[in-house]
Amino acid sequence: MKENRVLEDGHGRRFYYLRLSVTDVCNFRCDYCLPDGYQASPKQPDLSVAEATTVMRAFAQLGTRKVRLTGGEPSLRKDLPQLIQAAKATPGIRRVALTSNGYKLPSAIDTWHHAGLDQLNISIDSLDPSEFAHITGHDCLPKILTGIDRALELGVQTKVNAVLLSDGAHDRLKQFLAWLKTTPVTLRFIELMQTGDNRDYFASNHLRGAEIEQLLIETGWQLLPRAIDAGPAREYVHPNYAGRIGLITPYSKDFCSSCNRLRISAQGKLHLCLFSDAGIDLRHAIRDGDANALAESVRTMIGNKEVSHYLQQGNTGGTENLSIIGG
Ligand code: SAM
């Protein structure tokens, strides 16, 4: 593998982590993301396994060590095991992660594990089955929890993403805490982010992560020291709990200073930020299959990465919802 120096932007941030969206299609209808379900529109086919391989080889040359496959819902792709395998086989990639809604988890986790999956993030906003069904449009929480048990049995490092929503937040926190007593997962509370499509929902449901963080600190949760190349999550542990809690608070000051990731959409666009104005179309270069040339293009473009998003000002860039790029 041709190894260049690690990709670094004009603000001294280094990028070790690629989020690769493999589809924008999703089967869930989460209130804050796709409340009316996925709406098909004319587009090119999603990146093929060969194209995704070119992308991962290019990023590995630029110092990427971790790839997360995301979407949309990545498990809707029949060739997801081949995508995992391709990521695992890319020289330089040390960890392969997947973000999923867990709908297919019980039937698929053994195959994903066999294909080389190291880390799994499953989205569960509530442990109350009827509330879960209300938020997502799918009454399948027990099935997803069975799948998580199996992932843990297989030794797959497992995290659960929960979007913080103001109404009922304290009841949900209580349920999550009871679960974490004995379940060795990391629960990540993600502050609800405003997107182009969810302005009203955001205005009535946004809850500051700092409020939950304060409660955790008051009840004995302790902040873990950050690794130098860690992303923006802050992680807490407690001696009486098997699980951990992480907080992702994009509205907090300096959130972007620890940004360590770049995104490629399923259409082959480079997104320098989740909330940039538009993606940079790299599909031609990806299709050519020349990972060296692609890497050089990305290195040139990194100079355009801005110091921060502008979410605090209500500017969501070109991001209508997170299913398009992958959260
Ligand atoms: N379908 C997969 C899933 O459900 O995890 C992957 C894609 S989904 C866009 C990735 C993550 O983004 C999920 O945890 C989801 O809850 C979160 N998400 C979506 N829209 C969001 C928003 N507006 N604010 C915060 N998190 C959001």
Residues whose N, C-alpha, C, O or C-beta is under 5 A from the ligand:
A	BS01	SAM	Y32 C33 T70 G71 G72 E73 T99 S100 N101 N121 S123 N161 V163 I190 E191 L192 M193 L322 S323 G326 G327
